Amino acid sequence: MTAEKLQTPDSGHPPDLMDKIVSLSKRRGFIFQSSEIYGGVGSVYDYGPLGVELKNNIQQSWWREMVFRYDNIVGLDAGILMNPEVWVASGHVGAFTDPLVECRNCHRRYRADELEQVAAGNLEAQQCPSCGKTGEFTEPRQFNLMFKTFMGAVEQEAATVYLRPETAQGIFVNFKNVQDSARRKVPFGIAQVGKAFRNEITPGNFIFRTREFEQMEMQFFVKPGSEDEWFETWKERRMDWARSLGIRSERLRFHQHGPDELAHYCKDAYDIEYLFPFGWQEFEGIHNRTDYDLTRHQEHSGKKLEYFDQAANDRFVPYVVETSAGLSRTLLVVLADAYDEEEIEGDTRVVLRLNPALAPVQAAVFPLTKKDGMPEVAEKLAADLRGSFNVFFDGAGSIGRRYRRQDEAGTPFCMTIDNQTLEDQTVTVRDRDTLEQTRVSLTGVSAYLHEAIAAARNQF
Ligand code: GAP
């Protein structure tokens, strides 16, 4: 860990932001602790009604960017369980490890590189951050992060399979299938979104590091010799995408991996980092994986994974430039960057300033009162909008409180049916960010929303 990473710079976030995000996530139904009624389970989270919408919207924006936008990228959805030889070939069985130390006094386990004195080799001088005892740490041992399970009816070593620790290998082993069936010429890419599992020694910071998470990965297969240029291209494209989500530029930066940080398969790697309340941390990596993976799978499977360039009459194993983002971690970035508090009339307004195209609910519809047919008009408007948007109908309670609830959900537009609606068939549209209220005709609300969401989406 570099000195730069040990400091926690002033992130400009509201105080205690992580606690506030955890609390809002539960209160509004973004994220719950898994198996909460049983006391939870080590660092796994469930996405509630708002969380699953936000996650889907981030995922779709990534998919549109990667698969729809470039004509040389296609999608894949591979299985989580794979032939265990995949993980021998990829190097994960042998090398996907973290150094683990344990305090003999309280039995808390730590990653050795997270404890300053242990990392420097001074085990005797290290005090346990949990129980305070000095010099009680075991020698570091390598701990494999892959979860094991058994396939079939026998629980024996021969039937061991792994939950994938990255989605990438599903892409590598399908390289030939996809290239042949989709008739792609190098350079081309394969994109995938899915679950990955790592038995992290020290998970934490809410959904930042969890044992079950989702990745959005793309492997771009290129001719050897062109990988450096493609690496630069993908670095820029990925940073542009992060900015297009609305994440503040001043909280984004690149971090190049030093020799001590590079994964076993990498020649060069850059992280895209976000300035979290707990410091600069990665949420996406761009990696030059050379021909490491395809060559290893070729050797271990005995199947040729070469590409034949007909025009040049040339046969080669492609190099790979990988873009690998955490979907759940990107969601935390989006939440942290959108969370805002402002004082209004002696009260604190909590608002998620989400890009409207990412917002879980795009429009809320309220009848001002339960009288004069307002609920019926509001219900009809909500029903008309539902085909195109995720709409929330809220028919009771003070209008102020209804607005505040939607502010916390990040809903960009609230439509209120009031007395004037009954006279002139217009509704109040209240903007989440500016709090401005405009009148829009009932028949024009759909077009208004379409335009606003399309404009927000065009930023992607
Ligand atoms: N295929 C390359 C690969 O998996 P990685 O840097 O290990 O690279 C890529 O992971 C991304 O996956 C990270 O930038 C992060 O966003 C996400 N990620 C990794 N481990 C995670 C964890 N335990 N919890 C949540 N997200 C994680």
Residues whose N, C-alpha, C, O or C-beta is under 5 A from the ligand:
A	BS01	GAP	P165 E166 A168 R198 E200 I207 F208 R209 T210 F213 Q215 E282 F283 E284 G285 S324 A325 G326 R329
